[in-house]
Amino acid sequence: MSTPRIIWTDAAASLIDRLRAIHGPLMFHQSGGCCDGSQPMCFAEGEFKTGGSDVCLGEVYGCRFFMSRDQFEYWQHTQLTLDVTPGRGSSFSLEIPLGIRFFIRSRLFTEAEMGDLAHLRDHLA
C-alpha cells in the first residue's frame, strides 16, 4: 500500500462536507504564498484552472489537491495534513466567509515512505 502525500483531519472532512453541500464538488490548490504566506485554497471544482505547471498530489476526502510543480520540488519530502483553524485568512478560499480556514501541517517522510513514493515522484518529474 502506498503512502499518501496528503491526508486530512476529521475537522477538515466536516468542513469539506459543509462546503460541498453549498458549492458541489470541490478542489484544492496549495497557494505558493507571498504576503499572506502559503495556504490551501478551496474552490468549486474547475473554478481554479490548473495546467502543466501544477501537480495533483492526490485526493483529500474526495477532492483533488494540487500545487505548483515548483512548490512541489520543495515539499516533495513531506506528507501534508489538511486541517482547520478559527480565523479569517485573506484568500479567495470558499471557507473564509465562515470565519474558519484550512491550513497545512507537514512532516518529513521516512526513508521507507520515500522509497514507496519514488514511482509517483518519477511520474511527476
Short mmCIF file of the C-alpha atoms (twelve columns), coordinates in Angstrom:
data_MODEL
# 
_entry.id   MODEL 
# 
loop_
_atom_site.group_PDB 
_atom_site.id 
_atom_site.type_symbol 
_atom_site.label_atom_id 
_atom_site.label_alt_id 
_atom_site.label_comp_id 
_atom_site.label_asym_id 
_atom_site.label_seq_id 
_atom_site.Cartn_x 
_atom_site.Cartn_y 
_atom_site.Cartn_z 
_atom_site.pdbx_PDB_model_num 
ATOM 1   C CA . MET A 1   0.000   0.000  0.000   1 
ATOM 2   C CA . SER A 2   1.493   3.343  -0.950  1 
ATOM 3   C CA . THR A 3   1.929   6.214  1.463   1 
ATOM 4   C CA . PRO A 4   -0.404  9.156  0.724   1 
ATOM 5   C CA . ARG A 5   1.175   12.543 0.102   1 
ATOM 6   C CA . ILE A 6   -1.767  14.295 1.702   1 
ATOM 7   C CA . ILE A 7   -4.143  13.313 4.497   1 
ATOM 8   C CA . TRP A 8   -6.844  15.196 6.402   1 
ATOM 9   C CA . THR A 9   -8.330  15.582 9.850   1 
ATOM 10  C CA . ASP A 10  -11.929 14.931 10.862  1 
ATOM 11  C CA . ALA A 11  -12.395 18.712 11.220  1 
ATOM 12  C CA . ALA A 12  -11.266 19.216 7.612   1 
ATOM 13  C CA . ALA A 13  -13.633 16.464 6.418   1 
ATOM 14  C CA . SER A 14  -16.518 18.095 8.293   1 
ATOM 15  C CA . LEU A 15  -15.800 21.473 6.693   1 
ATOM 16  C CA . ILE A 16  -15.476 19.868 3.259   1 
ATOM 17  C CA . ASP A 17  -18.915 18.259 3.762   1 
ATOM 18  C CA . ARG A 18  -20.348 21.647 4.712   1 
ATOM 19  C CA . LEU A 19  -18.812 23.408 1.706   1 
ATOM 20  C CA . ARG A 20  -19.715 20.587 -0.682  1 
ATOM 21  C CA . ALA A 21  -23.379 20.895 0.368   1 
ATOM 22  C CA . ILE A 22  -23.298 24.563 -0.671  1 
ATOM 23  C CA . HIS A 23  -20.944 24.555 -3.681  1 
ATOM 24  C CA . GLY A 24  -20.997 20.998 -5.067  1 
ATOM 25  C CA . PRO A 25  -17.771 19.167 -5.992  1 
ATOM 26  C CA . LEU A 26  -14.615 20.844 -4.672  1 
ATOM 27  C CA . MET A 27  -10.902 21.045 -5.393  1 
ATOM 28  C CA . PHE A 28  -7.861  22.431 -3.558  1 
ATOM 29  C CA . HIS A 29  -4.787  24.298 -4.687  1 
ATOM 30  C CA . GLN A 30  -1.916  24.938 -2.286  1 
ATOM 31  C CA . SER A 31  -1.117  28.618 -2.570  1 
ATOM 32  C CA . GLY A 32  2.554   29.371 -3.076  1 
ATOM 33  C CA . GLY A 33  2.107   32.346 -0.803  1 
ATOM 34  C CA . CYS A 34  3.539   35.789 -0.848  1 
ATOM 35  C CA . CYS A 35  2.251   38.407 1.562   1 
ATOM 36  C CA . ASP A 36  -0.167  36.117 3.428   1 
ATOM 37  C CA . GLY A 37  2.010   33.016 3.256   1 
ATOM 38  C CA . SER A 38  1.245   29.617 1.848   1 
ATOM 39  C CA . GLN A 39  -2.177  28.131 2.475   1 
ATOM 40  C CA . PRO A 40  -4.547  25.610 0.927   1 
ATOM 41  C CA . MET A 41  -7.326  27.224 -1.045  1 
ATOM 42  C CA . CYS A 42  -10.663 25.501 -1.629  1 
ATOM 43  C CA . PHE A 43  -12.613 26.156 -4.827  1 
ATOM 44  C CA . ALA A 44  -15.643 24.745 -6.587  1 
ATOM 45  C CA . GLU A 45  -14.250 22.055 -8.884  1 
ATOM 46  C CA . GLY A 46  -12.934 23.644 -12.068 1 
ATOM 47  C CA . GLU A 47  -13.096 27.205 -10.693 1 
ATOM 48  C CA . PHE A 48  -9.307  27.316 -10.390 1 
ATOM 49  C CA . LYS A 49  -7.608  26.493 -13.679 1 
ATOM 50  C CA . THR A 50  -4.750  24.017 -13.401 1 
ATOM 51  C CA . GLY A 51  -2.263  23.170 -16.115 1 
ATOM 52  C CA . GLY A 52  1.122   21.688 -16.882 1 
ATOM 53  C CA . SER A 53  2.756   23.744 -14.145 1 
ATOM 54  C CA . ASP A 54  0.582   22.064 -11.468 1 
ATOM 55  C CA . VAL A 55  0.886   18.677 -9.778  1 
ATOM 56  C CA . CYS A 56  -2.031  16.705 -8.333  1 
ATOM 57  C CA . LEU A 57  -0.868  15.234 -5.017  1 
ATOM 58  C CA . GLY A 58  -3.926  13.036 -4.679  1 
ATOM 59  C CA . GLU A 59  -7.353  13.408 -3.154  1 
ATOM 60  C CA . VAL A 60  -8.427  14.941 0.118   1 
ATOM 61  C CA . TYR A 61  -11.739 13.422 1.192   1 
ATOM 62  C CA . GLY A 62  -12.810 13.094 -2.444  1 
ATOM 63  C CA . CYS A 63  -11.384 16.442 -3.631  1 
ATOM 64  C CA . ARG A 64  -8.318  16.656 -5.873  1 
ATOM 65  C CA . PHE A 65  -5.438  18.577 -4.277  1 
ATOM 66  C CA . PHE A 66  -2.962  20.483 -6.476  1 
ATOM 67  C CA . MET A 67  0.154   22.590 -6.020  1 
ATOM 68  C CA . SER A 68  2.539   24.197 -8.450  1 
ATOM 69  C CA . ARG A 69  5.325   21.965 -9.769  1 
ATOM 70  C CA . ASP A 70  7.937   24.444 -8.446  1 
ATOM 71  C CA . GLN A 71  6.447   24.310 -4.956  1 
ATOM 72  C CA . PHE A 72  6.241   20.524 -5.144  1 
ATOM 73  C CA . GLU A 73  10.028  20.441 -5.632  1 
ATOM 74  C CA . TYR A 74  10.380  21.933 -2.131  1 
ATOM 75  C CA . TRP A 75  7.600   19.912 -0.485  1 
ATOM 76  C CA . GLN A 76  8.104   16.516 -2.141  1 
ATOM 77  C CA . HIS A 77  9.772   15.122 1.008   1 
ATOM 78  C CA . THR A 78  6.815   15.919 3.266   1 
ATOM 79  C CA . GLN A 79  3.418   14.460 3.989   1 
ATOM 80  C CA . LEU A 80  0.808   17.193 4.249   1 
ATOM 81  C CA . THR A 81  -2.146  17.164 6.636   1 
ATOM 82  C CA . LEU A 82  -5.131  19.354 5.788   1 
ATOM 83  C CA . ASP A 83  -6.687  20.790 8.944   1 
ATOM 84  C CA . VAL A 84  -8.935  23.674 10.033  1 
ATOM 85  C CA . THR A 85  -8.394  26.577 12.420  1 
ATOM 86  C CA . PRO A 86  -10.545 29.517 13.558  1 
ATOM 87  C CA . GLY A 87  -9.828  32.837 11.912  1 
ATOM 88  C CA . ARG A 88  -10.189 34.539 8.593   1 
ATOM 89  C CA . GLY A 89  -7.466  34.258 6.022   1 
ATOM 90  C CA . SER A 90  -7.168  36.768 3.222   1 
ATOM 91  C CA . SER A 91  -7.563  34.357 0.326   1 
ATOM 92  C CA . PHE A 92  -10.380 33.545 -2.075  1 
ATOM 93  C CA . SER A 93  -10.929 30.147 -0.498  1 
ATOM 94  C CA . LEU A 94  -14.591 29.151 -0.039  1 
ATOM 95  C CA . GLU A 95  -14.423 28.734 3.757   1 
ATOM 96  C CA . ILE A 96  -13.147 32.257 4.530   1 
ATOM 97  C CA . PRO A 97  -16.631 33.849 4.988   1 
ATOM 98  C CA . LEU A 98  -17.357 31.215 7.664   1 
ATOM 99  C CA . GLY A 99  -14.659 32.623 9.975   1 
ATOM 100 C CA . ILE A 100 -12.528 29.491 9.727   1 
ATOM 101 C CA . ARG A 101 -9.784  28.471 7.341   1 
ATOM 102 C CA . PHE A 102 -7.936  25.458 6.100   1 
ATOM 103 C CA . PHE A 103 -4.258  25.158 6.920   1 
ATOM 104 C CA . ILE A 104 -1.491  22.636 6.291   1 
ATOM 105 C CA . ARG A 105 0.751   20.824 8.725   1 
ATOM 106 C CA . SER A 106 3.636   18.777 7.385   1 
ATOM 107 C CA . ARG A 107 6.083   16.102 8.429   1 
ATOM 108 C CA . LEU A 108 9.065   14.604 6.656   1 
ATOM 109 C CA . PHE A 109 8.574   11.192 5.105   1 
ATOM 110 C CA . THR A 110 10.696  8.368  6.474   1 
ATOM 111 C CA . GLU A 111 13.231  6.731  4.149   1 
ATOM 112 C CA . ALA A 112 10.911  3.748  3.755   1 
ATOM 113 C CA . GLU A 113 7.999   6.023  2.841   1 
ATOM 114 C CA . MET A 114 10.186  7.925  0.337   1 
ATOM 115 C CA . GLY A 115 11.001  4.613  -1.346  1 
ATOM 116 C CA . ASP A 116 7.287   3.933  -1.561  1 
ATOM 117 C CA . LEU A 117 6.786   7.336  -3.204  1 
ATOM 118 C CA . ALA A 118 9.605   7.066  -5.768  1 
ATOM 119 C CA . HIS A 119 7.346   5.891  -8.591  1 
ATOM 120 C CA . LEU A 120 5.000   8.851  -8.080  1 
ATOM 121 C CA . ARG A 121 7.853   11.335 -7.852  1 
ATOM 122 C CA . ASP A 122 9.349   9.985  -11.110 1 
ATOM 123 C CA . HIS A 123 5.964   10.182 -12.817 1 
ATOM 124 C CA . LEU A 124 5.544   13.829 -11.810 1 
ATOM 125 C CA . ALA A 125 9.010   14.941 -12.918 1 
# 
